[in-house]
Amino acid sequence: MNQAIQFPDQESWDEQRQAVCFPALVNGVILTCAISREGLCRHYGSDAAPLSLFNAHRWDIEEQAERLIAQQQEDDQGWVWLS
């Protein structure tokens, strides 16, 4: 794991965006990462609440976020969206 990227346990459900949002601390800067309900269900099944799916697959999701951050895949608002 890249020690310059840390993921605090501060995920939350954003009803408006229909996504689990979670912070990434990158060299002292906080980025917001998100994965939609649709993305969670597509990858991990739809039989659980989004936060439960996120927590059950946290390591995989954080690894995907690390790759996107390393590739500088932030959107116009500085968010990293996982698919």
ChimeraX commands (.cxc) that place a marker at each C-alpha (Angstrom):
marker #1 position 0.00,0.00,0.00 radius 0.5
marker #1 position 1.17,3.50,-0.77 radius 0.5
marker #1 position 1.83,5.07,2.64 radius 0.5
marker #1 position 1.16,8.53,1.21 radius 0.5
marker #1 position -2.54,7.60,0.77 radius 0.5
marker #1 position -4.63,6.84,3.83 radius 0.5
marker #1 position -8.33,6.09,4.14 radius 0.5
marker #1 position -9.85,7.14,7.46 radius 0.5
marker #1 position -12.92,5.14,8.55 radius 0.5
marker #1 position -15.31,8.00,7.80 radius 0.5
marker #1 position -17.50,6.68,5.01 radius 0.5
marker #1 position -21.06,7.93,4.71 radius 0.5
marker #1 position -24.11,7.45,2.53 radius 0.5
marker #1 position -25.01,10.44,0.34 radius 0.5
marker #1 position -28.70,10.15,-0.49 radius 0.5
marker #1 position -28.62,12.89,-3.14 radius 0.5
marker #1 position -25.73,11.28,-5.05 radius 0.5
marker #1 position -26.87,7.72,-4.26 radius 0.5
marker #1 position -23.28,6.90,-3.37 radius 0.5
marker #1 position -21.03,5.92,-0.50 radius 0.5
marker #1 position -18.54,8.75,-0.02 radius 0.5
marker #1 position -15.25,8.33,1.79 radius 0.5
marker #1 position -12.18,10.50,2.33 radius 0.5
marker #1 position -8.65,9.81,1.17 radius 0.5
marker #1 position -5.75,11.62,2.76 radius 0.5
marker #1 position -3.14,12.11,0.04 radius 0.5
marker #1 position 0.11,13.74,1.14 radius 0.5
marker #1 position -1.81,15.80,3.68 radius 0.5
marker #1 position -4.62,16.79,1.27 radius 0.5
marker #1 position -8.14,15.39,1.68 radius 0.5
marker #1 position -9.84,14.07,-1.45 radius 0.5
marker #1 position -13.39,12.79,-1.55 radius 0.5
marker #1 position -13.88,9.39,-3.14 radius 0.5
marker #1 position -17.26,7.90,-3.99 radius 0.5
marker #1 position -18.80,4.74,-5.35 radius 0.5
marker #1 position -22.41,4.71,-6.50 radius 0.5
marker #1 position -25.03,2.27,-5.28 radius 0.5
marker #1 position -25.15,0.97,-8.84 radius 0.5
marker #1 position -21.38,0.34,-8.85 radius 0.5
marker #1 position -21.50,-1.43,-5.48 radius 0.5
marker #1 position -24.37,-3.64,-6.61 radius 0.5
marker #1 position -22.73,-4.42,-9.95 radius 0.5
marker #1 position -19.49,-5.55,-8.29 radius 0.5
marker #1 position -20.63,-7.00,-4.99 radius 0.5
marker #1 position -24.34,-7.89,-5.25 radius 0.5
marker #1 position -27.48,-6.04,-4.31 radius 0.5
marker #1 position -28.68,-7.95,-1.27 radius 0.5
marker #1 position -27.27,-5.56,1.35 radius 0.5
marker #1 position -27.33,-1.87,2.20 radius 0.5
marker #1 position -24.71,0.22,0.39 radius 0.5
marker #1 position -22.68,0.95,3.55 radius 0.5
marker #1 position -22.68,-2.76,4.44 radius 0.5
marker #1 position -21.43,-3.65,0.95 radius 0.5
marker #1 position -18.77,-0.95,1.21 radius 0.5
marker #1 position -17.56,-2.20,4.58 radius 0.5
marker #1 position -17.54,-5.83,3.46 radius 0.5
marker #1 position -15.35,-4.94,0.45 radius 0.5
marker #1 position -13.44,-1.96,1.86 radius 0.5
marker #1 position -9.96,-3.27,0.94 radius 0.5
marker #1 position -10.87,-3.85,-2.72 radius 0.5
marker #1 position -12.58,-0.47,-2.97 radius 0.5
marker #1 position -9.66,1.36,-1.38 radius 0.5
marker #1 position -7.22,-0.38,-3.74 radius 0.5
marker #1 position -9.28,0.79,-6.71 radius 0.5
marker #1 position -9.36,4.31,-5.27 radius 0.5
marker #1 position -5.56,4.25,-4.83 radius 0.5
marker #1 position -5.10,3.36,-8.51 radius 0.5
marker #1 position -7.43,6.17,-9.64 radius 0.5
marker #1 position -5.72,8.68,-7.34 radius 0.5
marker #1 position -2.30,7.65,-8.66 radius 0.5
marker #1 position -3.64,8.18,-12.21 radius 0.5
marker #1 position -5.01,11.60,-11.16 radius 0.5
marker #1 position -8.56,10.67,-12.14 radius 0.5
marker #1 position -10.29,13.42,-10.14 radius 0.5
marker #1 position -13.35,15.05,-11.71 radius 0.5
marker #1 position -13.89,18.82,-12.06 radius 0.5
marker #1 position -14.92,19.06,-8.39 radius 0.5
marker #1 position -11.84,17.13,-7.23 radius 0.5
marker #1 position -13.78,13.94,-6.49 radius 0.5
marker #1 position -12.58,10.44,-7.36 radius 0.5
marker #1 position -15.48,8.34,-8.63 radius 0.5
marker #1 position -15.09,4.57,-8.66 radius 0.5
marker #1 position -17.06,2.62,-11.23 radius 0.5
marker link #1:1,2 radius 0.2
marker link #1:2,3 radius 0.2
marker link #1:3,4 radius 0.2
marker link #1:4,5 radius 0.2
marker link #1:5,6 radius 0.2
marker link #1:6,7 radius 0.2
marker link #1:7,8 radius 0.2
marker link #1:8,9 radius 0.2
marker link #1:9,10 radius 0.2
marker link #1:10,11 radius 0.2
marker link #1:11,12 radius 0.2
marker link #1:12,13 radius 0.2
marker link #1:13,14 radius 0.2
marker link #1:14,15 radius 0.2
marker link #1:15,16 radius 0.2
marker link #1:16,17 radius 0.2
marker link #1:17,18 radius 0.2
marker link #1:18,19 radius 0.2
marker link #1:19,20 radius 0.2
marker link #1:20,21 radius 0.2
marker link #1:21,22 radius 0.2
marker link #1:22,23 radius 0.2
marker link #1:23,24 radius 0.2
marker link #1:24,25 radius 0.2
marker link #1:25,26 radius 0.2
marker link #1:26,27 radius 0.2
marker link #1:27,28 radius 0.2
marker link #1:28,29 radius 0.2
marker link #1:29,30 radius 0.2
marker link #1:30,31 radius 0.2
marker link #1:31,32 radius 0.2
marker link #1:32,33 radius 0.2
marker link #1:33,34 radius 0.2
marker link #1:34,35 radius 0.2
marker link #1:35,36 radius 0.2
marker link #1:36,37 radius 0.2
marker link #1:37,38 radius 0.2
marker link #1:38,39 radius 0.2
marker link #1:39,40 radius 0.2
marker link #1:40,41 radius 0.2
marker link #1:41,42 radius 0.2
marker link #1:42,43 radius 0.2
marker link #1:43,44 radius 0.2
marker link #1:44,45 radius 0.2
marker link #1:45,46 radius 0.2
marker link #1:46,47 radius 0.2
marker link #1:47,48 radius 0.2
marker link #1:48,49 radius 0.2
marker link #1:49,50 radius 0.2
marker link #1:50,51 radius 0.2
marker link #1:51,52 radius 0.2
marker link #1:52,53 radius 0.2
marker link #1:53,54 radius 0.2
marker link #1:54,55 radius 0.2
marker link #1:55,56 radius 0.2
marker link #1:56,57 radius 0.2
marker link #1:57,58 radius 0.2
marker link #1:58,59 radius 0.2
marker link #1:59,60 radius 0.2
marker link #1:60,61 radius 0.2
marker link #1:61,62 radius 0.2
marker link #1:62,63 radius 0.2
marker link #1:63,64 radius 0.2
marker link #1:64,65 radius 0.2
marker link #1:65,66 radius 0.2
marker link #1:66,67 radius 0.2
marker link #1:67,68 radius 0.2
marker link #1:68,69 radius 0.2
marker link #1:69,70 radius 0.2
marker link #1:70,71 radius 0.2
marker link #1:71,72 radius 0.2
marker link #1:72,73 radius 0.2
marker link #1:73,74 radius 0.2
marker link #1:74,75 radius 0.2
marker link #1:75,76 radius 0.2
marker link #1:76,77 radius 0.2
marker link #1:77,78 radius 0.2
marker link #1:78,79 radius 0.2
marker link #1:79,80 radius 0.2
marker link #1:80,81 radius 0.2
marker link #1:81,82 radius 0.2
marker link #1:82,83 radius 0.2
view
